Amino acid sequence: MTKRQLEELLKDMSLQEKIDQMVQLPAGVLMKNGREIITGPLSDLHITQEELDGLGSILGTYDPDELNRIQKEQMERQPHHIPMLFMLDVIHGMKTVYPSPLGQGATFDPDLVRDCASMAAKEASLLGVHVTFSPMADLCRDARWGRVMEGTGEDPYLNGRMTAAMVEGYQGHDMQEPYKICACVKHFAGYGAPTAGRDYTAAQLSRHTFLEYYLSGYRAGIRAGAGMVMTSFNTVEDIPATGNQTLMRDVLRGELGFKGVLISDYGAVKELIAHGYASDKDDAAAKALTAGVDIDMVSDCYSDHLAEQIRSGKISESLLNEAVMRILELKNKLGLFEHPYRYADKKEAERFILSDDNRKLARRAAQESIVLLKNEDDILPLYGGVRVSKSGENQDNTERQNIRNKLALIGPYADSRSLLSSWAVAGEQKDVVTIREALEECGAGTLLTAKGCPMIGRDEICYNCESRETDSLSDQELCEMEEEALRAAREADQVILCVGEHFLQSGESASRTELLIPAVQQDLMRKVAQVNSNLITVVVTGRPLDLREVVKLSKAVLIAWFPGTEGGHAVADILTGATSPQGKLPMSFPYCTGQEPISYNAFSSGRPMPEGKHLRFFSGYSDAPNEPLYPFGYGLTYTDFSLTDPTLDRDVMSQEDKITASAVLTNIGKRSGTETVQLYIRDLSASVVRPVRELKGFQKVKLEAGQSCRVSFPIDISMLEFLRADGTFGAEKGKFQVFISRSSAEGRPAEFTLQ
């Protein structure tokens, strides 16, 4: 439709029709026999039949036949035959699930992330979905918050690159392109900084920190063209985001230039009452609409309370018209007026979903996301290089390549299909390849598999973990499970221990006060390590954890970030050396939970602790180091690299110039490998305090053994800009340090002056 046609449509719509477009309900209310639900769980919403007939959007289902039926019947009932929007949480894949977004951050590969989002968009569109509630652009610096798994890490630059890549993958250049869907950047804003890491609470951020660092991911997604933004549950400067007019109109639509649809999070308009910001539903509806919220997700604030306020003149109908026009424009951008059923096609979906190509991409993404934290005595890969036998005798490389060791595969994740995370809503465990299946498939020698223990112990607190296996196991059965694992460990040359979080311990409403693997798994690890010291530990997780004991007891440690449908294949590929690890940490792994929130790009303080020392009256802890156990950007591979100190092509830069920083990377190992070379910059003095380092670029470089190459980064004025003391963005004259390194904690700087 043309702009003029949309305007004519809006002009001809009744007040009730307009309000209906702004209401979103769960799909169940319109599914076969679903109208009975209105008298059940959703009865308190007071939704009338008339309102259902004009409903603007639904969420939560992906059956193409059912959605096509709903679309047809709704358009027949709707006075102007306006098509509906179908929305879903397509967070890291649809039916083919790739690694959790935090794992995607670990790839440091925006092109790969874009491809994964594009693949998910096609699967979703074939199943009838128009909008995904992704990407989550929230900056995540506190691992206690469960939703860090849904973001791409602690760094604003990396987060922005990945957010933009996801938007581009979902939407393409035009949402009317075949198999594209609308991206929804969330949660605006500051949701990633909840007080004490507890979900839904206030984000206590200084205005400067909020504007410079926490807005960066959303800004990148909006610049990439995201068609929708979602409000956050938290307060910003003591005003709930969903009713925050300054945040939504001045910042989002003004400073960031967003022109698309703004949707509340689930029930967030009604929650303005619980926050103490709105007195009742009338007030909540008025404040949300005034703030600029176009769609009320799953509450009756708009449906029951907007009409009377507009008729009475309390709210201007012009605000309503603006919101409805944005919704109509999105439907038009998706091509729904001409093609209301778009690409929803069950037969085509069956051909494409979980296809070999899709699985291949998911496997590659999982491979590149896995991070190797430790590899003592080069115990990995299993079949290559010098190995130490159970007796402790070295065996040469040639001999070991032809030997298949006896391996014990132990732990609750050894043969588990729970590799998808709590946010893979459409993924099915039956489609998941387990680690055991993958190792057997590649002929990984004699494999002794034993679970050893349940995922969560009987006495452990895990409010989200609903039906726990331990509830149905007797003490004798638990003892037998453990003894089976210990027998396997005694017989084996090496033990692969697969442990980690329960998949419901990460995600929404999964905040934690202790960042440890479950105690029952720690106990199993200690006992296994006593009978076999050749311990290789695979940690499946959605967040950084305190891994001090894991690292101490293990010769090798791999991090797998809920790796998805092909997670088992990817882990086996890394373990056996079919591919080398190349993931880098997108978030720092703390030394202990008490360090949280922690990030590499912190401020120095006036009393920085001298490097390598622990002195009183300097900024530090009395019982722990300042440094994390493993820093942002860290990750090993199966070869080794050397990287020279950076050199600059000039040491003075004007506002119009560029400086090129470069360093020579050499593969000094015996295997090919990929290294992610990272560029960091530090502003040594400015009108406001600047971080000790900031990531400004990265390059993934693959080199054969003995090969070298020069890695270069152009530095321009935009990379030196920040939010200055006067409230403007720009660079300031002075000295800057440049680091080119393999992690945020390495490297010696070069220095230049900006004139």
RAFEN-V657436 format. One record per residue. N is the residue number from 0. PSI is psi as a letter, one per 40 degrees, with the letter a starting at -180 (999 if undefined). D_CENTER is the distance of its C-alpha to the mean C-alpha in Angstrom with 1 decimal. Layout:
# RAFEN-V657436
n=N psi=PSI d_center=D_CENTER
n=N psi=PSI d_center=D_CENTER
This chain:
# RAFEN-V657436
n=0 psi=i d_center=35.6
n=1 psi=i d_center=36.9
n=2 psi=d d_center=36.1
n=3 psi=d d_center=39.6
n=4 psi=d d_center=39.2
n=5 psi=d d_center=36.2
n=6 psi=d d_center=38.2
n=7 psi=d d_center=41.1
n=8 psi=d d_center=38.9
n=9 psi=d d_center=37.5
n=10 psi=d d_center=41.1
n=11 psi=e d_center=42.4
n=12 psi=i d_center=39.8
n=13 psi=i d_center=41.0
n=14 psi=d d_center=39.4
n=15 psi=d d_center=38.1
n=16 psi=d d_center=36.6
n=17 psi=d d_center=34.7
n=18 psi=d d_center=33.3
n=19 psi=d d_center=32.4
n=20 psi=d d_center=30.2
n=21 psi=e d_center=28.2
n=22 psi=h d_center=27.6
n=23 psi=h d_center=24.9
n=24 psi=i d_center=25.4
n=25 psi=i d_center=24.1
n=26 psi=d d_center=25.4
n=27 psi=d d_center=27.7
n=28 psi=e d_center=30.2
n=29 psi=e d_center=31.2
n=30 psi=i d_center=30.9
n=31 psi=h d_center=34.2
n=32 psi=e d_center=35.8
n=33 psi=d d_center=32.8
n=34 psi=e d_center=35.1
n=35 psi=d d_center=36.3
n=36 psi=d d_center=32.9
n=37 psi=d d_center=34.1
n=38 psi=e d_center=36.7
n=39 psi=b d_center=34.3
n=40 psi=d d_center=30.9
n=41 psi=e d_center=30.6
n=42 psi=d d_center=34.2
n=43 psi=e d_center=33.6
n=44 psi=e d_center=32.0
n=45 psi=f d_center=35.6
n=46 psi=h d_center=34.5
n=47 psi=i d_center=37.7
n=48 psi=d d_center=38.5
n=49 psi=d d_center=39.0
n=50 psi=d d_center=35.5
n=51 psi=d d_center=34.0
n=52 psi=d d_center=36.1
n=53 psi=e d_center=34.6
n=54 psi=h d_center=30.9
n=55 psi=d d_center=28.7
n=56 psi=i d_center=25.4
n=57 psi=i d_center=24.1
n=58 psi=i d_center=20.8
n=59 psi=e d_center=19.9
n=60 psi=i d_center=21.9
n=61 psi=f d_center=22.0
n=62 psi=h d_center=25.5
n=63 psi=d d_center=27.0
n=64 psi=d d_center=30.6
n=65 psi=d d_center=30.0
n=66 psi=d d_center=28.1
n=67 psi=d d_center=30.9
n=68 psi=d d_center=33.4
n=69 psi=d d_center=31.8
n=70 psi=d d_center=31.6
n=71 psi=d d_center=35.2
n=72 psi=d d_center=36.5
n=73 psi=d d_center=34.7
n=74 psi=d d_center=35.9
n=75 psi=d d_center=39.4
n=76 psi=d d_center=39.4
n=77 psi=h d_center=37.8
n=78 psi=d d_center=40.7
n=79 psi=e d_center=39.3
n=80 psi=f d_center=37.4
n=81 psi=h d_center=34.1
n=82 psi=i d_center=31.2
n=83 psi=i d_center=28.3
n=84 psi=h d_center=24.6
n=85 psi=h d_center=22.5
n=86 psi=i d_center=18.9
n=87 psi=i d_center=16.2
n=88 psi=g d_center=12.6
n=89 psi=g d_center=11.8
n=90 psi=d d_center=8.0
n=91 psi=g d_center=8.0
n=92 psi=i d_center=11.7
n=93 psi=c d_center=14.8
n=94 psi=d d_center=17.4
n=95 psi=h d_center=16.4
n=96 psi=h d_center=13.1
n=97 psi=a d_center=11.3
n=98 psi=i d_center=8.9
n=99 psi=i d_center=5.7
n=100 psi=d d_center=2.8
n=101 psi=d d_center=4.0
n=102 psi=d d_center=7.0
n=103 psi=d d_center=7.1
n=104 psi=d d_center=7.2
n=105 psi=e d_center=9.9
n=106 psi=d d_center=11.8
n=107 psi=f d_center=12.7
n=108 psi=g d_center=13.8
n=109 psi=d d_center=13.1
n=110 psi=d d_center=15.8
n=111 psi=d d_center=14.3
n=112 psi=d d_center=11.0
n=113 psi=d d_center=13.5
n=114 psi=d d_center=15.6
n=115 psi=d d_center=13.0
n=116 psi=d d_center=12.3
n=117 psi=d d_center=16.1
n=118 psi=d d_center=16.8
n=119 psi=d d_center=14.7
n=120 psi=d d_center=16.6
n=121 psi=d d_center=19.9
n=122 psi=d d_center=19.4
n=123 psi=d d_center=18.5
n=124 psi=d d_center=21.4
n=125 psi=d d_center=23.8
n=126 psi=e d_center=23.1
n=127 psi=e d_center=23.8
n=128 psi=h d_center=20.5
n=129 psi=d d_center=20.8
n=130 psi=h d_center=17.7
n=131 psi=i d_center=14.0
n=132 psi=g d_center=12.2
n=133 psi=i d_center=9.3
n=134 psi=i d_center=7.7
n=135 psi=h d_center=6.5
n=136 psi=e d_center=8.3
n=137 psi=h d_center=9.0
n=138 psi=h d_center=9.9
n=139 psi=h d_center=9.2
n=140 psi=e d_center=12.4
n=141 psi=h d_center=13.4
n=142 psi=e d_center=12.2
n=143 psi=d d_center=14.5
n=144 psi=h d_center=12.2
n=145 psi=d d_center=10.7
n=146 psi=e d_center=7.7
n=147 psi=d d_center=6.3
n=148 psi=d d_center=4.7
n=149 psi=e d_center=2.9
n=150 psi=a d_center=2.8
n=151 psi=e d_center=4.5
n=152 psi=a d_center=7.3
n=153 psi=e d_center=10.8
n=154 psi=h d_center=12.5
n=155 psi=d d_center=13.4
n=156 psi=d d_center=14.6
n=157 psi=d d_center=11.7
n=158 psi=d d_center=9.3
n=159 psi=d d_center=12.1
n=160 psi=d d_center=12.7
n=161 psi=d d_center=9.4
n=162 psi=d d_center=9.4
n=163 psi=d d_center=13.1
n=164 psi=d d_center=12.7
n=165 psi=d d_center=10.7
n=166 psi=d d_center=13.4
n=167 psi=d d_center=16.0
n=168 psi=d d_center=15.1
n=169 psi=d d_center=15.2
n=170 psi=d d_center=18.2
n=171 psi=a d_center=20.2
n=172 psi=e d_center=23.0
n=173 psi=h d_center=24.3
n=174 psi=e d_center=22.9
n=175 psi=e d_center=26.2
n=176 psi=i d_center=25.6
n=177 psi=h d_center=25.7
n=178 psi=f d_center=22.7
n=179 psi=i d_center=20.5
n=180 psi=i d_center=18.8
n=181 psi=h d_center=17.9
n=182 psi=i d_center=14.4
n=183 psi=h d_center=13.8
n=184 psi=h d_center=12.1
n=185 psi=i d_center=11.3
n=186 psi=h d_center=12.3
n=187 psi=h d_center=15.3
n=188 psi=i d_center=15.8
n=189 psi=e d_center=15.1
n=190 psi=d d_center=13.2
n=191 psi=e d_center=11.2
n=192 psi=f d_center=14.7
n=193 psi=i d_center=16.3
n=194 psi=h d_center=19.7
n=195 psi=e d_center=19.7
n=196 psi=e d_center=16.1
n=197 psi=h d_center=17.4
n=198 psi=i d_center=15.6
n=199 psi=e d_center=17.5
n=200 psi=i d_center=19.7
n=201 psi=i d_center=20.8
n=202 psi=h d_center=19.0
n=203 psi=g d_center=21.8
n=204 psi=i d_center=21.3
n=205 psi=i d_center=24.2
n=206 psi=d d_center=24.6
n=207 psi=d d_center=24.5
n=208 psi=d d_center=21.2
n=209 psi=d d_center=19.7
n=210 psi=d d_center=21.1
n=211 psi=d d_center=20.6
n=212 psi=d d_center=17.2
n=213 psi=e d_center=15.2
n=214 psi=e d_center=16.3
n=215 psi=d d_center=15.4
n=216 psi=d d_center=12.0
n=217 psi=d d_center=13.7
n=218 psi=d d_center=16.8
n=219 psi=d d_center=15.3
n=220 psi=d d_center=14.0
n=221 psi=d d_center=17.4
n=222 psi=d d_center=19.3
n=223 psi=e d_center=17.7
n=224 psi=e d_center=19.4
n=225 psi=h d_center=16.9
n=226 psi=e d_center=19.4
n=227 psi=i d_center=17.9
n=228 psi=i d_center=16.3
n=229 psi=h d_center=15.7
n=230 psi=i d_center=17.2
n=231 psi=i d_center=15.8
n=232 psi=d d_center=17.7
n=233 psi=i d_center=18.6
n=234 psi=i d_center=21.7
n=235 psi=h d_center=21.9
n=236 psi=f d_center=25.2
n=237 psi=e d_center=26.3
n=238 psi=h d_center=26.0
n=239 psi=h d_center=23.4
n=240 psi=d d_center=21.1
n=241 psi=e d_center=22.3
n=242 psi=e d_center=25.8
n=243 psi=g d_center=25.4
n=244 psi=d d_center=27.6
n=245 psi=d d_center=27.4
n=246 psi=d d_center=23.6
n=247 psi=d d_center=23.5
n=248 psi=d d_center=26.7
n=249 psi=d d_center=27.3
n=250 psi=d d_center=23.9
n=251 psi=d d_center=21.8
n=252 psi=d d_center=24.7
n=253 psi=c d_center=27.0
n=254 psi=d d_center=25.4
n=255 psi=e d_center=22.3
n=256 psi=f d_center=24.4
n=257 psi=h d_center=22.3
n=258 psi=e d_center=24.7
n=259 psi=a d_center=22.7
n=260 psi=h d_center=22.2
n=261 psi=h d_center=20.9
n=262 psi=i d_center=20.0
n=263 psi=i d_center=19.8
n=264 psi=i d_center=17.3
n=265 psi=h d_center=19.0
n=266 psi=e d_center=22.4
n=267 psi=d d_center=21.6
n=268 psi=d d_center=24.9
n=269 psi=d d_center=26.9
n=270 psi=e d_center=25.1
n=271 psi=d d_center=26.8
n=272 psi=d d_center=29.8
n=273 psi=d d_center=28.3
n=274 psi=d d_center=27.0
n=275 psi=e d_center=30.7
n=276 psi=d d_center=30.2
n=277 psi=i d_center=31.9
n=278 psi=d d_center=35.1
n=279 psi=a d_center=34.7
n=280 psi=d d_center=33.1
n=281 psi=d d_center=35.4
n=282 psi=d d_center=34.2
n=283 psi=d d_center=30.5
n=284 psi=d d_center=30.9
n=285 psi=d d_center=32.9
n=286 psi=d d_center=30.5
n=287 psi=d d_center=27.4
n=288 psi=d d_center=29.4
n=289 psi=d d_center=30.9
n=290 psi=d d_center=27.5
n=291 psi=e d_center=26.6
n=292 psi=h d_center=24.6
n=293 psi=d d_center=25.5
n=294 psi=h d_center=24.2
n=295 psi=h d_center=24.6
n=296 psi=h d_center=22.2
n=297 psi=f d_center=24.2
n=298 psi=i d_center=26.9
n=299 psi=e d_center=30.5
n=300 psi=d d_center=30.7
n=301 psi=d d_center=31.0
n=302 psi=d d_center=32.9
n=303 psi=e d_center=35.5
n=304 psi=e d_center=35.9
n=305 psi=d d_center=35.4
n=306 psi=d d_center=38.6
n=307 psi=d d_center=41.0
n=308 psi=d d_center=39.6
n=309 psi=d d_center=39.9
n=310 psi=d d_center=43.4
n=311 psi=e d_center=44.5
n=312 psi=e d_center=43.2
n=313 psi=d d_center=40.8
n=314 psi=h d_center=38.0
n=315 psi=h d_center=38.8
n=316 psi=e d_center=38.3
n=317 psi=d d_center=37.2
n=318 psi=d d_center=33.8
n=319 psi=d d_center=33.6
n=320 psi=d d_center=34.6
n=321 psi=d d_center=32.0
n=322 psi=d d_center=29.2
n=323 psi=d d_center=30.8
n=324 psi=d d_center=31.3
n=325 psi=d d_center=27.7
n=326 psi=d d_center=26.9
n=327 psi=d d_center=29.8
n=328 psi=d d_center=28.7
n=329 psi=d d_center=25.2
n=330 psi=d d_center=27.1
n=331 psi=d d_center=29.4
n=332 psi=d d_center=26.7
n=333 psi=e d_center=25.4
n=334 psi=e d_center=29.1
n=335 psi=d d_center=29.5
n=336 psi=d d_center=33.0
n=337 psi=d d_center=34.3
n=338 psi=g d_center=32.1
n=339 psi=d d_center=31.1
n=340 psi=e d_center=30.1
n=341 psi=b d_center=28.4
n=342 psi=e d_center=27.2
n=343 psi=h d_center=27.0
n=344 psi=h d_center=29.0
n=345 psi=d d_center=29.0
n=346 psi=d d_center=31.0
n=347 psi=d d_center=29.0
n=348 psi=d d_center=25.8
n=349 psi=d d_center=27.4
n=350 psi=d d_center=28.2
n=351 psi=d d_center=24.9
n=352 psi=h d_center=22.3
n=353 psi=f d_center=21.6
n=354 psi=i d_center=24.0
n=355 psi=d d_center=24.6
n=356 psi=d d_center=23.0
n=357 psi=d d_center=19.7
n=358 psi=d d_center=19.8
n=359 psi=d d_center=20.7
n=360 psi=d d_center=17.7
n=361 psi=d d_center=15.4
n=362 psi=d d_center=17.4
n=363 psi=d d_center=17.3
n=364 psi=d d_center=13.5
n=365 psi=d d_center=13.6
n=366 psi=d d_center=16.5
n=367 psi=e d_center=15.0
n=368 psi=d d_center=11.9
n=369 psi=h d_center=14.4
n=370 psi=h d_center=15.6
n=371 psi=h d_center=19.3
n=372 psi=d d_center=20.1
n=373 psi=i d_center=23.8
n=374 psi=g d_center=26.4
n=375 psi=h d_center=29.8
n=376 psi=f d_center=32.9
n=377 psi=f d_center=30.8
n=378 psi=d d_center=30.5
n=379 psi=i d_center=27.9
n=380 psi=i d_center=28.1
n=381 psi=d d_center=30.2
n=382 psi=g d_center=32.7
n=383 psi=i d_center=33.4
n=384 psi=a d_center=34.9
n=385 psi=h d_center=37.0
n=386 psi=i d_center=36.4
n=387 psi=h d_center=38.0
n=388 psi=i d_center=39.7
n=389 psi=d d_center=39.9
n=390 psi=e d_center=43.2
n=391 psi=e d_center=41.7
n=392 psi=h d_center=43.6
n=393 psi=i d_center=42.0
n=394 psi=i d_center=42.2
n=395 psi=i d_center=42.2
n=396 psi=d d_center=39.6
n=397 psi=d d_center=42.0
n=398 psi=d d_center=42.8
n=399 psi=d d_center=39.3
n=400 psi=d d_center=38.0
n=401 psi=e d_center=40.4
n=402 psi=h d_center=39.6
n=403 psi=h d_center=37.2
n=404 psi=i d_center=36.6
n=405 psi=h d_center=36.6
n=406 psi=h d_center=33.0
n=407 psi=h d_center=32.0
n=408 psi=h d_center=28.6
n=409 psi=i d_center=28.0
n=410 psi=i d_center=25.6
n=411 psi=e d_center=23.8
n=412 psi=e d_center=21.2
n=413 psi=d d_center=24.1
n=414 psi=f d_center=24.8
n=415 psi=i d_center=22.0
n=416 psi=e d_center=20.2
n=417 psi=f d_center=17.6
n=418 psi=e d_center=14.9
n=419 psi=d d_center=12.8
n=420 psi=i d_center=11.0
n=421 psi=e d_center=12.0
n=422 psi=e d_center=9.9
n=423 psi=g d_center=11.7
n=424 psi=d d_center=14.5
n=425 psi=e d_center=16.7
n=426 psi=i d_center=16.3
n=427 psi=h d_center=19.4
n=428 psi=d d_center=20.1
n=429 psi=d d_center=23.3
n=430 psi=e d_center=21.7
n=431 psi=h d_center=19.9
n=432 psi=h d_center=21.7
n=433 psi=i d_center=22.2
n=434 psi=d d_center=22.7
n=435 psi=d d_center=26.4
n=436 psi=d d_center=26.9
n=437 psi=d d_center=25.4
n=438 psi=d d_center=27.6
n=439 psi=d d_center=30.6
n=440 psi=d d_center=30.1
n=441 psi=e d_center=30.2
n=442 psi=f d_center=33.3
n=443 psi=f d_center=32.0
n=444 psi=a d_center=35.4
n=445 psi=h d_center=36.4
n=446 psi=h d_center=33.5
n=447 psi=h d_center=34.1
n=448 psi=h d_center=31.4
n=449 psi=h d_center=31.2
n=450 psi=d d_center=28.7
n=451 psi=d d_center=30.3
n=452 psi=i d_center=28.7
n=453 psi=i d_center=26.7
n=454 psi=d d_center=23.0
n=455 psi=h d_center=23.9
n=456 psi=i d_center=27.4
n=457 psi=d d_center=30.0
n=458 psi=e d_center=30.2
n=459 psi=i d_center=26.5
n=460 psi=h d_center=24.9
n=461 psi=g d_center=21.9
n=462 psi=d d_center=22.3
n=463 psi=d d_center=19.5
n=464 psi=g d_center=20.9
n=465 psi=c d_center=23.6
n=466 psi=h d_center=25.9
n=467 psi=i d_center=26.1
n=468 psi=d d_center=28.0
n=469 psi=d d_center=30.1
n=470 psi=d d_center=31.7
n=471 psi=e d_center=33.6
n=472 psi=h d_center=34.4
n=473 psi=i d_center=37.7
n=474 psi=d d_center=38.1
n=475 psi=d d_center=40.0
n=476 psi=d d_center=37.3
n=477 psi=d d_center=34.8
n=478 psi=d d_center=37.3
n=479 psi=d d_center=38.0
n=480 psi=d d_center=34.3
n=481 psi=d d_center=34.1
n=482 psi=d d_center=37.4
n=483 psi=d d_center=36.5
n=484 psi=d d_center=33.5
n=485 psi=d d_center=35.9
n=486 psi=d d_center=38.5
n=487 psi=d d_center=36.0
n=488 psi=d d_center=35.0
n=489 psi=d d_center=38.7
n=490 psi=d d_center=39.5
n=491 psi=i d_center=36.7
n=492 psi=d d_center=36.6
n=493 psi=i d_center=32.9
n=494 psi=h d_center=30.4
n=495 psi=h d_center=26.9
n=496 psi=h d_center=25.3
n=497 psi=h d_center=22.1
n=498 psi=i d_center=20.7
n=499 psi=a d_center=17.7
n=500 psi=i d_center=16.1
n=501 psi=i d_center=17.1
n=502 psi=e d_center=14.3
n=503 psi=e d_center=15.1
n=504 psi=e d_center=14.8
n=505 psi=i d_center=11.1
n=506 psi=a d_center=9.6
n=507 psi=h d_center=11.7
n=508 psi=f d_center=15.0
n=509 psi=f d_center=14.4
n=510 psi=i d_center=15.2
n=511 psi=i d_center=17.3
n=512 psi=e d_center=20.2
n=513 psi=h d_center=20.5
n=514 psi=g d_center=17.8
n=515 psi=i d_center=19.9
n=516 psi=i d_center=19.9
n=517 psi=i d_center=22.2
n=518 psi=d d_center=25.8
n=519 psi=d d_center=27.3
n=520 psi=d d_center=25.2
n=521 psi=d d_center=26.2
n=522 psi=d d_center=29.8
n=523 psi=d d_center=29.7
n=524 psi=d d_center=28.4
n=525 psi=d d_center=31.3
n=526 psi=d d_center=33.8
n=527 psi=d d_center=32.6
n=528 psi=d d_center=32.7
n=529 psi=d d_center=36.3
n=530 psi=e d_center=37.5
n=531 psi=h d_center=35.6
n=532 psi=e d_center=34.3
n=533 psi=g d_center=32.7
n=534 psi=h d_center=29.4
n=535 psi=h d_center=26.2
n=536 psi=h d_center=23.2
n=537 psi=h d_center=19.9
n=538 psi=h d_center=17.3
n=539 psi=h d_center=14.8
n=540 psi=i d_center=12.1
n=541 psi=e d_center=8.8
n=542 psi=i d_center=9.7
n=543 psi=i d_center=12.5
n=544 psi=i d_center=15.8
n=545 psi=h d_center=19.5
n=546 psi=f d_center=20.7
n=547 psi=d d_center=24.2
n=548 psi=d d_center=26.1
n=549 psi=d d_center=24.1
n=550 psi=d d_center=24.6
n=551 psi=d d_center=28.3
n=552 psi=e d_center=29.1
n=553 psi=i d_center=27.4
n=554 psi=d d_center=28.5
n=555 psi=i d_center=25.2
n=556 psi=h d_center=21.7
n=557 psi=h d_center=18.7
n=558 psi=h d_center=15.1
n=559 psi=h d_center=13.4
n=560 psi=g d_center=9.8
n=561 psi=g d_center=10.8
n=562 psi=e d_center=12.0
n=563 psi=a d_center=13.0
n=564 psi=d d_center=16.4
n=565 psi=f d_center=17.7
n=566 psi=d d_center=16.3
n=567 psi=d d_center=19.9
n=568 psi=d d_center=21.3
n=569 psi=d d_center=18.8
n=570 psi=d d_center=19.5
n=571 psi=d d_center=23.2
n=572 psi=d d_center=23.1
n=573 psi=d d_center=22.0
n=574 psi=d d_center=24.5
n=575 psi=e d_center=27.4
n=576 psi=e d_center=26.9
n=577 psi=d d_center=26.6
n=578 psi=i d_center=23.8
n=579 psi=i d_center=23.0
n=580 psi=i d_center=19.8
n=581 psi=e d_center=18.2
n=582 psi=i d_center=14.7
n=583 psi=i d_center=14.4
n=584 psi=h d_center=12.8
n=585 psi=e d_center=10.0
n=586 psi=i d_center=11.1
n=587 psi=h d_center=14.7
n=588 psi=h d_center=15.9
n=589 psi=i d_center=18.5
n=590 psi=d d_center=22.1
n=591 psi=i d_center=22.1
n=592 psi=d d_center=20.4
n=593 psi=e d_center=22.9
n=594 psi=e d_center=21.5
n=595 psi=i d_center=18.4
n=596 psi=i d_center=17.1
n=597 psi=i d_center=17.5
n=598 psi=i d_center=16.5
n=599 psi=d d_center=18.6
n=600 psi=f d_center=19.4
n=601 psi=i d_center=21.6
n=602 psi=i d_center=25.1
n=603 psi=d d_center=28.1
n=604 psi=i d_center=30.2
n=605 psi=e d_center=34.0
n=606 psi=g d_center=34.5
n=607 psi=i d_center=32.0
n=608 psi=h d_center=32.5
n=609 psi=h d_center=34.5
n=610 psi=h d_center=32.6
n=611 psi=e d_center=33.4
n=612 psi=i d_center=35.2
n=613 psi=g d_center=34.8
n=614 psi=i d_center=37.4
n=615 psi=i d_center=38.4
n=616 psi=f d_center=38.2
n=617 psi=i d_center=35.2
n=618 psi=h d_center=31.6
n=619 psi=i d_center=30.3
n=620 psi=i d_center=30.2
n=621 psi=e d_center=33.4
n=622 psi=e d_center=31.7
n=623 psi=i d_center=28.8
n=624 psi=i d_center=27.9
n=625 psi=d d_center=25.9
n=626 psi=i d_center=23.8
n=627 psi=i d_center=20.8
n=628 psi=d d_center=21.4
n=629 psi=h d_center=19.3
n=630 psi=i d_center=18.2
n=631 psi=h d_center=15.4
n=632 psi=e d_center=16.1
n=633 psi=i d_center=18.0
n=634 psi=h d_center=18.5
n=635 psi=i d_center=21.7
n=636 psi=a d_center=23.1
n=637 psi=e d_center=26.4
n=638 psi=a d_center=28.4
n=639 psi=i d_center=28.9
n=640 psi=i d_center=28.8
n=641 psi=i d_center=30.8
n=642 psi=h d_center=30.0
n=643 psi=i d_center=32.7
n=644 psi=i d_center=32.7
n=645 psi=i d_center=31.8
n=646 psi=i d_center=34.6
n=647 psi=i d_center=34.9
n=648 psi=e d_center=37.3
n=649 psi=i d_center=38.6
n=650 psi=e d_center=38.4
n=651 psi=h d_center=39.0
n=652 psi=h d_center=36.9
n=653 psi=i d_center=37.9
n=654 psi=d d_center=35.8
n=655 psi=e d_center=36.4
n=656 psi=i d_center=36.0
n=657 psi=i d_center=33.3
n=658 psi=i d_center=33.2
n=659 psi=h d_center=32.1
n=660 psi=h d_center=30.7
n=661 psi=i d_center=30.9
n=662 psi=i d_center=31.0
n=663 psi=h d_center=32.2
n=664 psi=h d_center=29.9
n=665 psi=h d_center=31.9
n=666 psi=h d_center=31.1
n=667 psi=e d_center=33.5
n=668 psi=a d_center=32.7
n=669 psi=e d_center=34.1
n=670 psi=i d_center=31.3
n=671 psi=i d_center=29.3
n=672 psi=i d_center=25.8
n=673 psi=h d_center=22.9
n=674 psi=h d_center=22.2
n=675 psi=h d_center=19.7
n=676 psi=h d_center=22.0
n=677 psi=h d_center=20.7
n=678 psi=h d_center=22.6
n=679 psi=i d_center=22.7
n=680 psi=i d_center=25.2
n=681 psi=h d_center=26.9
n=682 psi=h d_center=29.1
n=683 psi=d d_center=32.0
n=684 psi=h d_center=33.4
n=685 psi=i d_center=32.7
n=686 psi=e d_center=33.4
n=687 psi=i d_center=30.4
n=688 psi=h d_center=28.9
n=689 psi=i d_center=26.4
n=690 psi=i d_center=23.7
n=691 psi=d d_center=25.2
n=692 psi=i d_center=22.9
n=693 psi=h d_center=20.4
n=694 psi=h d_center=18.6
n=695 psi=e d_center=20.2
n=696 psi=i d_center=19.9
n=697 psi=i d_center=19.2
n=698 psi=h d_center=20.8
n=699 psi=h d_center=20.5
n=700 psi=h d_center=24.0
n=701 psi=h d_center=25.6
n=702 psi=i d_center=29.0
n=703 psi=i d_center=31.7
n=704 psi=h d_center=33.5
n=705 psi=e d_center=35.7
n=706 psi=i d_center=34.3
n=707 psi=i d_center=33.5
n=708 psi=i d_center=32.2
n=709 psi=h d_center=31.9
n=710 psi=h d_center=28.5
n=711 psi=i d_center=28.9
n=712 psi=h d_center=27.0
n=713 psi=h d_center=28.7
n=714 psi=h d_center=28.4
n=715 psi=i d_center=29.3
n=716 psi=d d_center=29.8
n=717 psi=d d_center=26.5
n=718 psi=e d_center=24.8
n=719 psi=e d_center=27.1
n=720 psi=i d_center=26.6
n=721 psi=i d_center=25.4
n=722 psi=h d_center=26.3
n=723 psi=i d_center=29.8
n=724 psi=d d_center=32.0
n=725 psi=e d_center=33.6
n=726 psi=e d_center=30.4
n=727 psi=i d_center=30.3
n=728 psi=h d_center=28.0
n=729 psi=i d_center=29.7
n=730 psi=i d_center=30.7
n=731 psi=i d_center=33.6
n=732 psi=i d_center=36.3
n=733 psi=a d_center=36.3
n=734 psi=i d_center=35.1
n=735 psi=i d_center=31.7
n=736 psi=i d_center=30.5
n=737 psi=h d_center=28.6
n=738 psi=h d_center=26.9
n=739 psi=h d_center=26.0
n=740 psi=i d_center=24.5
n=741 psi=e d_center=22.4
n=742 psi=i d_center=20.3
n=743 psi=e d_center=20.3
n=744 psi=e d_center=23.2
n=745 psi=i d_center=25.6
n=746 psi=i d_center=28.1
n=747 psi=i d_center=31.2
n=748 psi=i d_center=31.2
n=749 psi=i d_center=33.4
n=750 psi=i d_center=34.5
n=751 psi=i d_center=35.5
n=752 psi=h d_center=36.9
n=753 psi=h d_center=36.0
n=754 psi=999 d_center=39.2
